Amino acid sequence: MAAQPLLRRAKTSAAVVEYVQREIFEGRLRCGDRVDVERISSALDVSPTPVREALVLLERDGLVSTRVHRATFVQHFDARTLRADFHVLGLLGGVAAARAATDRDPEVIAQLQSLLGELGRSGTAVARRADLATEIVRVQHRAGATPRLLAELHGLGGFLEWAARQSDRRSHEDIVEAHARVVDAIVAGDPRQASQARLADARAVAEEVISELIQRGVLRADGSNAAAGGGASPAQAARRQVSSVANA
């Protein structure tokens, strides 16, 4: 009987994670802001427990950090850090794609080709296209990643994959072509090309996310974080956080 409440709580924590991600993505929570557990609990009509559990997951993703007096703050990010994170995601995904190309498992190839065909036919169905693109990458990960690599990909992909889904404004043809390059390389048994194509797609998605955040005013046109007023120093950021705790 205890499993059901745990399952509900896990789902609630996932909802809190998405809520905080959206608050950050849309600029309502900015770098250096204190994450108010009570406010989120009230907004979502949940107890503080799943909110705190969600903050642990978000800290693992590098979105928040728990510092002075156990208060949680939004971490600094900008175009440079986002490019670096997507680069790492692309490198790790490239390792999985390369291993899949080396193995050339007939079932994996058939599944990827089938998904790619569906992706090509998805047309203007944006949500369907995003689901198919996500599944193509997941198949590559499952096929080519070791358990440790799969865990790393899962951990790193959280906010990045969510942000990519909100931001990718590339044309249907460009998205299909990006995934086709990876799948074609896997089919051809070309691990180097599969790896390079997966990294290239991650880099392209990074630029889409950055453009979206600039448009939303979260980042400035030069890629710096709009909340880092005039380039606040680490010491100034720390004083801001201490002040937030004192005023809580």
Secondary structure, DSSP 8 states (H G I E B T S, - for coil): -THHHHHHHHHHHHHHHHHHHHHHHTTSS-TT-B--HHHHHHHHT--HHHHHHHHHHHHHTTSEEE-GGG-EEE----HHHHHHHHHHHHHHHHHHHHHHHHH--HHHHHHHHHHHHHHHH-TT-HHHHHHHHHHHHHHHHHHH--HHHHHHHHHHHHHHHHHHHHH----HHHHHHHHHHHHHHHHHT-HHHHHHHHHHHHHHHHHHHHHHHHHTTSB-TTS-BTTSTTS--HHHHHHHHHHHHHH-
